[in-house]
Amino acid sequence: AGYRYSLRPMSAEKTEKKRRAGLRVRPFRADDAPALLDLQQRAILAIADTHCSLTQRQNWAAGLTLDSYAQNLADGETIAVATTAAEQVVGFCSHRLCSDAVGEICGLYVAPEAQGHGAGRALLAAAEATLVERGAALFRVAASLSAVRFFSAAGYAASESGLQSTRAGFPLSARQYTKDADTTRPWRNFYGRRHGKKLRLSQQHLLEKRLAELSVPGSKWADNPDRLPIALPELFGRKSRVWLEIGFGGGEHMVATASNNPNVDLIGCEPFVNGVAMLLTQIENAGVKNLRIHPGDARDLFDVLPSGSLDRVYLLYPDPWPKKRHWKRRFVSQDNLDALANLMAPGAELRIATDIPDYVRHSLEQIVRHPAFDWMADTPEDWRHAWAGWTGSRYEAKAIAAGRRPHYLRVQRL
């Protein structure tokens, strides 16, 4: 029996995609060593110069031998191997359970020609599943600079940086990443970006200095595994109306709304780190105090907000996912409307802005199907013009400059 691909259920589309690709993750066999050696050396040499010098890569690759994998097994590691339907080895992951219940990802490599097709994710999921079964409470990995984005997208958070000694015995720049081994958290596909271009030093400083104090405590699964409701009056230090913005982008609308409504408290959700950094800069410049941030998936925040606690919700220029096969990724869905119906007080408004006509159609189709919401429109002017107090964003300005017409929908919670 091979490894399970994941402890979490996959969508029918993803299951079919994996079936067609024939990707399989199985335990290491002794005759895999030559293929693993070739694969690992090629993967190391393909690392970009910006992450590792050519001399480092050559020394790293030269230090590997056919006996390396047998020695890893002798040291207590488990090696999972990813293959195609034709039994071609395309990647492997070595991992072990440490004495302190920490599951360590010792190494994860994918052949250069197979990268970007799910082999790395499948190997990491298999390793995590095995480590959980063995009692791991935390996952840990020393990620080289070339792997930082991969592990960040997989939910790992940086804990420290420094030099990591490789098996070849020379120092390599790496960052320590950890992830809570939470077996109770439901699987939620997340398709948006979490990282963009490199942050400026001032932005990185703000993330380190201000994000923790402005974040919503208890929204993360690691901090609140029982998903207990958070106390909003304690969060803001007062009892007031609370508005939520889902996907605040660069934060222009969030800061302007907070400045123009000092008697209202706002929470913004945004998983894109660069957007969070831009918002923090604007908060510093504007000096607003009535704003908090959830730097992650809005659905995790939905779990812990009290029922009926929201008086307004903004969804501004969400990703339209234009391809038909991706429509199920659109935020306006029956599941998300169910969650909002529970969180919004009677009479509260959901305000949606989009420059994509098909997203308007899709949103209205979902809204009219839901018994808890009503579209507040009597004439075409009700969706052609923004609501009172509207502050546009940079994205909206670009859309108008490109000839796209924004639409503004107001939806009431019955």
N, C-alpha and C positions, 0 to 999 in steps of 0.2 A: 504494500500500500504506500502511495506517495503522500506528500504533504497536502493538506487542504490548501486551496488557494487563499482562502480568507475565512475568518469566522463570521464575516458580515455578508448578508445577501447582496447579490448583484442584480441590476436591472436586466430585463429580458434582452434589451439591445446589447448590453455589455457581455452578457453570457453568450449570446450568439456570436459576437465579435471574437471572444476568446476561443469559442469552439472552432470557428473558421480558421483562426490563426494556429490552432493546435498547440498553444502554449501549455506546458506542463511543468510543474515543480516537483521534483523527486529527491530522495536522499542521494548523497554522493556514493559513487562506486569507485573501486580502486583503479579501474581502467579509464576513469574520467581525468586522471591527473595530466596527461599530455594536452588534452583539449583545454583544461583550465589554465595551465601554464601559458599556452599560446594566447588564450583570450585575455588573461590578466595582463600580460606584457603589452599586448596591443592596446588595451584600454588605458594603461598607464601612459604609454607613449603618445596617445591621442589627446591627452589633457592639454588645454590651451597654455601658451607661454605665460599668460597673465596670472595663472594660478600656480604654476610650477615651472621652474627653469628646465631647459633641455638636459642639462647635466644632472639635475635632481632626478628627472624622469628616467634617464638612462641608468643611473646608479640603482634606482629603485627597482627597475625591471631586471637588471642584471643580478640582483641579490636573490631572486626567486629560483627555486629548484623544483624538480619533480617530487622531491621528498617533503616539500613544504606542507603539502596538504595532509599527508600521513602524520606529520609532526603536529599540525593543528589539531587533528583528531585525538592524538595522544595527550594533548594539553587540555582536553575537555571540551573542545569546540564541536559543533554540529555544522555540517556543510549541506546546504540545500542547493540543488542544481536546476536551472531552467533550461528546457529543451523545446525544440519544435516538434511537430508531428513526425518529422523524419529523423528524430533523435539527434538533431544537431544541437550541440551545447551553445547557448547564447548568453549565459550568465550564471553567477553563483553568489551565494551569501553565506558567510560563516558567522556563527553566533554561539554564545554560551551563557549559562546562568551562573552568576557569581554568588558567593556565600551570603551576601547581604540582600538577596532577593532582587538584585538588579540584573536585568537581561541586557547583555552587551552585544551590540552589532559590531563584530570584529572586522568585517570587510564585506563590501558589496561591489561587484564588478559586472558590467554588461558589455558585450562585444560592441565596438564602435558602430558596426553596421546594423545592430539590433536596438540601439538606443532610441528612446522615444516611442516604443511600441508596447509598453506595459510590462516588460520583463522585470525591470527594477522594482516596480510597485508590487508585482506578484511575489517576488522573492522576499521583499520586506514584510509583506502581509503574512507569508508562510512562516518567516522567522518569528514574528511577533506572536502568531497563534501558538507556535510550539513553546515559546518562552512563557506565555500565559498559562498554558497547561502544566508547565513545570513549576509554577508558583511565582513568576516574576511580578513585582509590583511597580517597576519602573524600567523603562528602556533607556539605554545610554549608547552614544556613538561619538567617536572622535572623527568629525567630518572634515575632509580636506576642503580647501576653498572651492574646488570644482564641484563638490557634492552638497554645498550649503543650501542651494536653492531646492534641490530634490528633497532633502530632509525637512526643510522648512515647510514645503508644500504637504509633506506627510504628517504634519502636526508636531514636529520636534521644535523645541525652543532652546535658544543658545543660553548656556549657563556660564561659560568662560571661554577665553581664547588663549592661544599660546602655541608652543612648539610640541609636536607629537612625534615620538621616536617610532619610525616604521620598522618593519621586520628586517629591512636591509641595514638598519643600524645608523641611519643618518636623520637629522632633524627635518621635519616637514611642517610647514604652517598648517594648523588645523584649529577647529573650534569644537569645544565640547557641547553636545546637544543631548537633551533629555526629553522624554515623553512619558506621561503618566500611563501606566498599563491598566486603563479603565475597561473592564469587561462588561459594565452595565450600560455604557453609553450607546444609544442607538446609532446605527450607521446612517449618515446623511451625505449624499453625494454633494460635493462642492466643486463648481466648475469655473469660478472666477479666478482672476489673478490675485496673488497675495504679495508679490514683489515686482517692482519695476526697475528703473535705472538706479544706480548707486546713489544713496542719500548724501547730501552735503553734511559736513561735520556739525554744523549748527543744528540741522534737523535730527541727526543722530543724538546729539546732546539733549535736545528737547524730549525725544522719545525716552531716553534714560532718566531724565529729570522729572517730567511732568506726566507721562502717560499713566504711571502707577497711581498717582493721586487723583487723576480724573477718570480712571476706569471704573466701571460698575462692579463693585465687589459681589462675589457669589454668582456671577454669570458663567464662569468657566466650570467645566465638569470636574476638574481636579480640585477646585476650591469648594464646590458644592455638589458632591455626587448624589445627594438625596434630592436635589433640585427643589429646595425649600424656597418659598417666595421671599423676595427681597423687600425691605421696608423703604419705600421711596421717600417718606418724610425724613428718615434718618440719613438717606443718601444726600439730600439737598439741604438738610437742616431746617426745613420748613414744610408746611402742608400747602400745596398749590396744584394748579393744573399741570399735567405732564404731557408733552408732545414728543413724538418719536419720529426720527428721520431714518429711513432704511437706505443705506448706500449713499453717504453724503459726498462722495467724490472728493473734490478739493476742499470742501467745507465752506464755500462762499455763502451759500444759502443758510447753513446752520448758524454761522456767526452773526449774519445780518438779522436773522429771525430772533436769536437770543438777545441781541442789542435792542431790537425794536419792541421786544416783549419782556421787560425785566420781571414782570410778575408771573411769568410762566417758566417752568423748568423743562429743559430739552435733553433728550438722550439720542445720540447718533450712533448708528451701526455702520461699520466699514471694515472689511477684512483686508483691504489693500493698504499695505504699510506706508507706501508713499503718500496716499491720500490722508492717512492719519497724521503723518508728519506735517503735511501742508496745513491741516486744521489746527494743530498745536501752534504753529507759527502765527496763524491768524488770531488764535485765542490770546497769545502773548501780546500781539499788537493792539487788539481791541479791548483787552482787559475784562472780558465777560466772565461772570461767575456762575451763571445759571445753566451750565452745560456739562454733560458727562458723556463718556465715550465707551462703547463696546467694540473693541478692535477685533471683531470676528464675525462669524455667521449669525445673522439676526435670529435664526431659529433657536439658537442656544439661549438667547436673551428671552425669547418668547416663553421658554420653559419656566422662568423664574419671576416674570412680572406678575403682579397680582391681577386677578380678574377685574375687569372694569376700570382699570387704573389709567387708561390713556384717553385723552380728550381730542387728540388729533394725531394722524399718522401721515407722513409724507413719503411718497415713492417717486423720486424725480429722475427721469431719464434712465430707467433700468436697462440692463443689457437686453436688446430685443431678440437675441438668438434667432436670426432670420431664417435659417434652414429648417425645413419642416421637421426633420428628424430630431431637431433640438428644441422644439416648442415646449416639450415637457419640462425644460429647464427654466422657463419663464417664471418670474416670481409670482405673478398673479395667477394663482391656481386655487382649486377648491381647498386643498390642504392648508395653504397659507391664509386663505380667507377664513377658514374655520378657526385658526389660531387667533387672527385679528378680531374676529367676532367675540371671542372670549375675553380679549384684553381691552377692547374699546368699550367705553361707557355708552349707554343709549343716547343717541343724538350726536355722538362724536363723528368726525369727518375723516375719511381717507381721501387724500388728494394725490392724484397721479398726473405727472407731466411727461409727455413723450413726443418725439418728433417723427415717429414711425407709424403711419396709418394702420398697418397691419397689427401693431401692438395695441392700438386703440380698439380695433375690432375684437382682438383676442380678449382684452381686458373686459370689455362690455359683455362679451359672451359669458365669461366666467362670473361676472357680477350679477347679471340678471338671473343666472341659475341659482344663486345663493340666497336663501330666504332671509338672511340677517342684514342685507345691504340693499340700498336703493340709490339709483343714479339720479343726482340732483341736476336735471337739465330740462328746460322748457323750450328753449330756442337754440339755434346753432351758435348764437353769440355766447352761450353759456360754456362752450368748450373751445371757442376760438380765441378768447381773451383770458388772460391770467386773472386769478382771484385777487382781491384787494390785499395790499401789503406784500405782493410778490417781489422777490429779489431774484433776478436771473443769475445764471452761472456761466462760467467760461464755456462749458459744453454747449449751452443753449445759444450763446453768441456764435459759436462755430457752426451750429446747425442752421441758424438763420442765414449766415453768410454763405452757406452751401446751398441755399434755396429750399431747405426743408422747413415746413411750417409746424410749430409746436401746437400741441393739443393739451388742454387742461381739464381734467375730469375731477368732479367733486362727487363723492359717494358717502352717503349717510348710513351710520349704524342704526338700525331700527330698534 
